[in-house]
Amino acid sequence: MSPKRLQIVTIGVLLSLFLASMEGTVVATAMPSIVAQLGGFSIYSWVFAIYMLASTTTVPLYGKLSDVYGRKRVYAAAMSLFLVGSVLCGLANSMNQLILFRAIQGLGAGGVLPMALIIIGELFSVEKRAHMQGLFSGVWGVSSVIGPLIGGFLVDQISWHWVFYINLIPGSLALILVLAAWKVDKATVHIRKKLDIAGAILLTFGVLSLLLGLNELGKSIAIFFLGLAVVLFFLLYFVEWRAVDPILPLHLFKDRLFVVANLHGIFAGWAMFGSLAYIPLFVQAVLGTTATMAGITLTPMSLSWTIASVYGSRIILKISFRTVALAGMVMLVIGSFFMTTITPETSQFLIMVYTSLMGIGMGLSIPVFLVAIQTAVARRDLGVATSTVQFSRNIGGTIGVSVLGVFLSNRLASLLFQNGMDPAKISLNNLINPIPGAEIIIDQSLRMALGTAIANMFSITLVVSIISLIVVFFTPHGKVTQLQIND
């Protein structure tokens, strides 16, 4: 591919990544207006949950499909599905419709994100690949910063429908650029093998059952879902060993680097993305600031993540990638430790510093493992290996949000009982006044209880961060350029 065509494809891929990674924060900003018009406040969380489930469980499937049918075709299908889902979401006139259409949108997003990473691994050399992974992390950082701002502007100035319609312009442009410039899509296999449909179904419903069980922890139905997940994963293990062309090749897990990369993804994703969901709650409900200020509090984390990922991707060409990953995990542990010390008297500035340390940790470690895996695996496994690492991080984040949420609810209830308050009579409206522009109104005892519960919750984040650090110690030594590729 000529340099000019390569640049065009890269621009298209970056636009795709920007759209998919921004979607969650944009919709989060628009949700109050959506619920006000469509109703269904009791099921609002499913607007996020169904999108996350669909996009997470399809990641390995897209990776395998790209190995069989080519990167460009699968990318085009995923982006098209994402855009169709976006249009349908904008047309939704009930919460049930919106949830259904978000599932369609999530099915597309599940392919857009990993395919962007896979395409970079396909088109660039190891030296250029490291630079591009840093650039990708930078795009993610920018999208996480401006996503809430774009969502707020569209809702206030036009309508919430345009939160979804806005995807059409850059999304269509990205699709056109990639299809027009990428003329030759090399086949990774010359004979198209039968897709591992059984494996895909077992993996999808196994993960779905696991997430539903975690979301229902504390209820009897959780036992059913978790038990079902165990059975499905057990069946998946035997199906994948016997499959001719498995969606999740178990032979990859014989490689120590691959195992470490996926375990790091699960635990680091749990610590980081689980924390992201509750830091704004602390800043608003405990410190008593506005939603805008809560967003500003997260900005240093995104910026530090971006900067660290750019420099981390470059230095792994000069020093051991294990050293870079360990440095990142140390920063994550330090940041997580400081988050366990927060109180209602902690300044917003200090929280920015603490979250910045966590952002640096993720920025250093994530590109390291992506580049290392893409360099070490055989080309025929490039797609499924890359998407599996991405999948592990998404699963970790999803598990983190669920587990931390259950712990927070139970811990808060316990503290309220100790203070003579009935948790059943406490709702979100008791903590935050939803009137736009109004100050947050919180009873002082409730503020203290919530602050303590959130700080205690971050103890779980600290433990998980330490586990992630221990896992990274098992990373093989050497530079990324010394990894052996077995084609």
C-alpha positions in Angstrom: 0.0 0.0 0.0 1.3 3.4 -0.9 2.1 5.9 1.8 -0.8 8.2 0.7 -3.3 5.4 0.8 -2.0 4.2 4.2 -2.5 7.7 5.5 -6.1 7.8 4.3 -6.9 4.4 5.8 -5.3 5.5 9.1 -7.5 8.7 9.2 -10.6 6.5 8.6 -9.6 4.1 11.3 -8.9 6.9 13.8 -12.3 8.5 13.1 -13.9 5.1 13.7 -12.1 4.7 17.0 -13.1 8.2 18.1 -16.8 7.5 17.5 -16.9 4.2 19.2 -14.9 5.2 22.2 -16.9 8.5 22.7 -20.3 6.9 22.5 -20.5 5.9 26.2 -19.7 9.4 27.6 -22.0 11.2 25.1 -25.0 9.0 25.9 -24.3 9.4 29.6 -24.7 13.1 29.3 -27.9 12.9 27.4 -29.7 10.3 29.5 -31.5 12.7 31.9 -33.2 14.4 28.9 -33.9 11.0 27.3 -35.6 9.7 30.4 -37.5 12.9 30.8 -39.1 12.5 27.3 -39.4 8.7 27.1 -39.9 7.8 30.7 -38.7 4.4 32.0 -36.4 5.7 34.7 -36.4 2.2 36.4 -34.8 0.6 33.3 -32.4 3.5 32.3 -29.4 1.4 33.3 -30.1 -1.1 30.6 -29.4 1.6 28.0 -25.8 1.3 29.1 -25.8 -2.4 30.1 -27.1 -3.8 26.9 -24.7 -1.8 24.8 -21.8 -2.9 27.0 -22.9 -6.5 26.8 -23.3 -6.6 23.1 -20.0 -4.8 22.3 -18.0 -6.9 24.8 -19.2 -10.4 23.9 -18.8 -9.9 20.2 -15.2 -8.8 20.3 -13.6 -12.3 19.9 -16.1 -13.1 17.2 -15.1 -10.1 15.1 -11.5 -11.0 15.6 -12.0 -14.5 14.3 -14.2 -13.3 11.4 -11.5 -10.9 10.3 -8.9 -13.8 10.3 -11.2 -15.8 8.0 -12.9 -13.1 5.7 -10.4 -10.3 5.8 -10.0 -7.1 7.9 -11.7 -4.6 5.5 -14.9 -6.6 5.0 -15.4 -7.2 8.6 -14.6 -3.6 9.5 -17.1 -2.4 6.9 -19.8 -4.7 8.3 -19.2 -3.6 11.9 -19.2 0.1 11.1 -22.3 -0.2 9.0 -24.1 -2.0 11.8 -23.0 0.7 14.3 -24.4 3.5 12.0 -27.7 1.7 11.5 -28.0 1.2 15.2 -27.2 4.9 15.7 -30.0 6.0 13.4 -32.5 3.6 15.0 -31.6 4.9 18.5 -32.3 8.5 17.3 -35.7 7.4 16.0 -36.7 5.5 19.2 -39.9 6.7 20.9 -39.8 4.5 23.9 -37.2 3.2 26.4 -37.8 -0.4 25.3 -37.1 0.6 21.7 -34.0 2.5 22.7 -32.7 -0.5 24.6 -33.3 -2.8 21.7 -31.6 -0.4 19.2 -28.7 0.2 21.6 -28.1 -3.6 21.4 -27.8 -3.3 17.6 -25.5 -0.3 18.0 -23.4 -2.3 20.5 -23.1 -5.2 18.1 -21.5 -2.9 15.6 -19.3 -1.1 18.2 -18.0 -4.5 19.3 -16.3 -4.8 16.0 -15.3 -1.2 15.3 -12.9 -1.0 18.3 -11.0 -4.3 17.9 -10.9 -4.0 14.1 -9.2 -0.6 14.4 -6.5 -2.2 16.5 -6.2 -5.2 14.2 -5.9 -3.1 11.1 -3.0 -1.2 12.6 -1.3 -4.6 13.4 -2.0 -5.7 9.8 -0.7 -2.6 8.0 2.3 -1.3 10.1 5.7 -2.7 11.0 6.5 -3.2 14.7 8.3 0.2 14.9 5.3 2.1 13.4 2.9 -0.1 15.2 4.1 1.1 18.6 3.7 4.7 17.5 0.2 4.0 16.2 -0.9 2.3 19.4 0.1 5.4 21.3 -1.9 7.5 18.9 -4.9 5.3 19.3 -4.7 5.8 23.1 -4.5 9.5 22.5 -7.7 9.4 20.4 -9.4 7.5 23.2 -8.2 10.2 25.7 -9.4 13.1 23.6 -12.8 11.4 23.1 -13.2 10.8 26.8 -12.6 14.4 27.5 -14.8 16.0 24.9 -17.6 13.4 24.8 -19.6 14.8 27.7 -19.2 18.3 26.3 -20.5 17.3 22.9 -23.4 15.4 24.4 -24.3 18.4 26.6 -24.2 20.8 23.7 -26.3 18.7 21.4 -29.0 18.1 24.1 -29.1 21.7 25.1 -29.0 23.3 21.7 -30.8 20.8 19.5 -32.2 17.6 21.0 -31.1 14.3 22.5 -31.8 12.5 19.2 -28.8 14.2 17.7 -26.5 12.5 20.2 -27.1 9.4 17.9 -27.5 11.1 14.5 -24.2 12.9 14.9 -22.5 9.6 14.4 -23.6 9.5 10.7 -21.3 12.1 9.3 -17.9 11.1 10.7 -18.9 7.4 10.6 -19.8 7.4 7.0 -16.7 9.4 6.1 -14.5 6.9 7.9 -16.2 4.0 6.1 -15.7 5.7 2.7 -12.0 6.5 3.4 -11.2 2.9 4.4 -13.0 1.2 1.6 -11.7 3.6 -1.1 -8.1 3.6 -0.1 -7.6 0.0 1.0 -7.7 -1.9 -2.3 -6.0 -5.1 -1.4 -7.1 -7.0 1.7 -4.7 -9.9 2.2 -6.3 -13.2 3.1 -5.0 -14.7 6.2 -6.3 -18.1 5.3 -6.7 -19.4 1.7 -9.4 -21.9 2.6 -12.3 -20.5 4.5 -12.9 -22.9 7.4 -16.3 -23.4 9.0 -16.9 -20.8 11.7 -17.0 -21.9 15.3 -20.7 -21.0 15.8 -21.0 -23.3 18.9 -18.1 -21.6 20.5 -19.4 -18.1 19.7 -22.8 -18.9 21.2 -21.3 -20.5 24.3 -18.9 -17.6 24.8 -21.6 -14.9 24.3 -24.2 -16.4 26.6 -21.6 -17.5 29.1 -20.4 -13.9 29.5 -24.0 -12.6 29.4 -24.9 -15.0 32.3 -21.8 -13.9 34.3 -22.6 -10.2 33.9 -26.2 -10.7 34.8 -25.2 -12.7 37.9 -22.8 -10.0 39.0 -25.4 -7.3 38.5 -27.9 -9.3 40.7 -25.5 -10.2 43.5 -27.3 -10.4 46.8 -30.4 -11.9 45.1 -31.3 -15.5 44.7 -31.5 -15.2 40.9 -27.7 -14.4 41.0 -27.0 -18.0 41.9 -28.8 -19.2 38.8 -27.0 -16.9 36.4 -23.6 -17.6 37.9 -24.2 -21.3 37.9 -25.3 -21.1 34.3 -22.1 -19.2 33.5 -19.9 -21.9 35.0 -21.7 -24.6 33.0 -21.5 -22.6 29.7 -17.8 -21.9 30.2 -17.1 -25.5 31.1 -18.8 -26.5 27.8 -16.9 -23.8 25.9 -13.6 -25.3 27.1 -14.4 -28.7 25.6 -15.9 -27.3 22.4 -12.9 -25.1 21.7 -10.4 -28.0 22.2 -12.3 -30.0 19.6 -13.2 -27.2 17.1 -11.3 -27.3 13.8 -11.0 -23.5 13.7 -12.0 -22.3 17.2 -13.1 -18.7 17.9 -10.9 -18.7 21.0 -7.8 -20.8 20.2 -6.7 -22.3 23.5 -3.2 -22.9 22.1 -2.6 -19.2 22.5 -2.9 -19.6 26.3 0.2 -21.8 26.2 2.2 -18.7 25.6 3.1 -16.9 28.9 3.0 -13.5 27.4 -0.5 -14.0 26.1 -1.7 -15.2 29.5 -0.1 -12.3 31.3 -1.6 -9.8 28.8 -5.1 -11.1 29.3 -4.9 -11.4 33.1 -3.5 -7.8 33.2 -6.4 -6.7 31.0 -9.0 -8.3 33.4 -7.5 -6.9 36.7 -6.3 -3.5 35.4 -9.6 -3.0 33.5 -11.5 -3.8 36.7 -9.5 -1.3 38.8 -9.5 1.5 36.3 -12.9 1.4 34.6 -14.7 0.3 37.7 -13.3 3.4 39.4 -14.3 5.7 36.6 -18.0 4.9 37.2 -17.9 6.1 40.9 -15.4 9.0 41.0 -18.0 11.5 39.6 -20.5 10.3 42.3 -18.0 11.1 45.0 -17.1 14.5 43.6 -20.8 15.5 43.2 -22.5 13.8 46.1 -19.8 14.0 48.7 -17.8 17.1 47.8 -20.9 18.9 46.7 -19.8 20.1 43.3 -21.6 20.3 40.0 -21.7 17.7 37.2 -19.4 19.9 35.2 -16.8 20.0 37.9 -17.1 16.2 38.2 -16.2 16.0 34.6 -13.3 18.4 35.0 -12.0 16.1 37.8 -11.7 13.3 35.3 -9.9 15.4 32.7 -6.4 15.0 34.2 -6.8 11.3 34.2 -7.7 11.2 30.5 -4.8 13.5 29.7 -2.3 11.6 31.8 -3.4 8.4 30.2 -3.0 9.9 26.7 0.5 11.3 27.4 1.7 8.2 29.1 0.5 6.0 26.3 2.3 8.0 23.6 5.6 8.0 25.4 5.2 4.5 26.7 4.7 3.2 23.1 7.9 4.8 22.0 10.2 3.8 24.9 9.3 0.1 24.6 11.4 0.1 21.4 14.4 1.0 23.5 14.0 -0.7 26.9 12.3 -3.9 28.1 8.5 -3.8 27.7 8.3 -5.7 31.0 9.9 -2.7 32.7 7.4 -0.3 31.2 4.5 -2.4 32.2 5.7 -2.8 35.7 6.2 1.0 36.0 2.6 1.5 34.9 1.2 -1.0 37.4 3.2 0.6 40.2 1.6 4.0 39.3 -1.9 2.3 39.3 -1.3 0.8 42.7 -0.1 4.2 44.1 -3.1 6.0 42.7 -5.5 3.3 44.0 -4.0 3.5 47.4 -4.5 7.3 47.6 -8.1 6.8 46.5 -8.7 4.7 49.7 -7.8 7.8 51.8 -10.4 10.2 50.4 -12.8 11.9 52.7 -15.4 14.7 52.4 -12.5 17.1 53.3 -10.3 15.9 50.5 -9.8 18.6 47.9 -10.9 18.2 44.3 -7.3 19.0 43.3 -5.9 16.0 45.2 -8.5 13.7 43.6 -7.3 15.0 40.2 -3.7 14.1 41.2 -4.7 10.6 42.5 -6.7 9.8 39.3 -3.8 11.1 37.2 -1.5 8.5 38.7 -4.0 5.8 37.8 -4.3 7.2 34.2 -0.5 7.2 33.8 -0.4 3.5 35.0 -3.0 2.5 32.4 -1.4 4.6 29.7 2.0 2.9 30.2 0.8 -0.7 30.3 -2.0 -1.0 27.8 -0.1 -0.2 24.6 2.8 -2.3 25.8 0.8 -5.5 25.8 -1.0 -4.8 22.6 2.2 -4.2 20.7 4.0 -7.2 22.3 1.1 -9.6 21.5 0.8 -8.4 17.9 4.5 -8.9 17.5 4.7 -12.3 19.1 1.7 -14.2 17.7 1.6 -15.8 14.2 -0.1 -13.6 11.6 -3.0 -16.1 11.2 -3.8 -15.5 14.9 -3.3 -11.7 14.9 -7.0 -10.8 14.8 -8.2 -13.2 17.5 -5.2 -12.5 19.7 -5.6 -8.7 19.6 -9.4 -8.9 20.1 -9.0 -11.3 23.0 -6.7 -8.9 24.9 -9.2 -6.1 24.2 -12.0 -8.4 25.3 -10.3 -9.2 28.6 -10.0 -5.5 29.5 -13.7 -4.9 28.7 -14.8 -7.8 30.8 -12.6 -6.7 33.7 -14.2 -3.2 33.5 -17.7 -4.6 33.4 -17.0 -7.0 36.3 -15.5 -4.1 38.2 -18.5 -1.8 37.8 -20.8 -4.6 38.9 -18.8 -5.8 41.9 -17.9 -2.3 43.2 -21.6 -1.2 42.8 -22.9 -4.1 44.9 -20.2 -3.5 47.5 -21.0 0.2 47.6 -24.7 -0.4 48.1 -24.3 -2.9 50.9 -21.6 -0.8 52.7 -23.7 2.3 52.5 -26.7 0.4 53.8 -24.7 -0.9 56.7 -23.4 2.6 57.6 -26.8 4.1 57.4 -28.2 1.5 59.8 -25.4 2.3 62.2 -26.5 6.0 62.1 -30.1 5.1 62.7 -31.2 5.8 59.1 -33.4 3.5 57.0 -31.7 2.7 53.7 -35.1 1.8 52.2 -36.1 5.4 52.5 -32.9 6.8 50.9 -32.9 7.2 47.1 -30.7 9.0 44.6 -32.9 12.1 44.9 -31.9 12.3 48.6 -28.3 12.7 47.5 -28.4 14.9 44.4 -30.9 17.5 43.4 -31.5 16.9 39.7 -32.7 20.4 38.8 -30.3 21.9 36.2 -28.0 24.5 37.7 -29.0 23.8 41.3 -26.5 23.0 44.1 -26.3 19.5 45.4 -28.3 19.1 48.6 -27.1 16.4 50.9 -27.7 15.6 54.5 -24.4 15.8 56.3 -24.7 12.3 57.9 -25.6 10.9 54.6 -22.7 12.7 53.0 -20.3 11.2 55.5 -21.8 7.7 55.1 -21.5 7.8 51.3 -18.0 9.2 51.4 -16.9 6.4 53.8 -18.6 3.8 51.7 -16.9 5.0 48.5 -13.5 5.2 50.1 -14.0 1.6 51.4 -15.0 0.5 48.0 -11.7 1.8 46.6 -10.0 -0.8 48.9 -11.2 -3.4 46.4 -9.7 -1.4 43.6 -6.4 -1.3 45.5 -6.4 -5.1 46.0 -7.2 -5.7 42.3 -4.4 -3.3 41.3 -1.9 -5.2 43.4 -3.0 -8.4 41.8 -2.4 -6.9 38.4 1.1 -5.8 39.5 1.9 -9.3 40.7 0.6 -10.7 37.3 2.9 -8.4 35.3 5.9 -9.6 37.2 5.5 -12.8 35.2 6.0 -10.9 31.9 8.9 -12.3 29.8 12.1 -10.2 29.7 13.4 -8.5 26.6 12.6 -5.8 24.1 9.5 -6.0 21.9 11.8 -6.1 18.8 13.3 -9.4 20.2 10.0 -11.3 20.3 9.9 -14.3 18.0 7.1 -14.5 15.4 6.1 -18.0 14.5 4.2 -17.9 11.2 
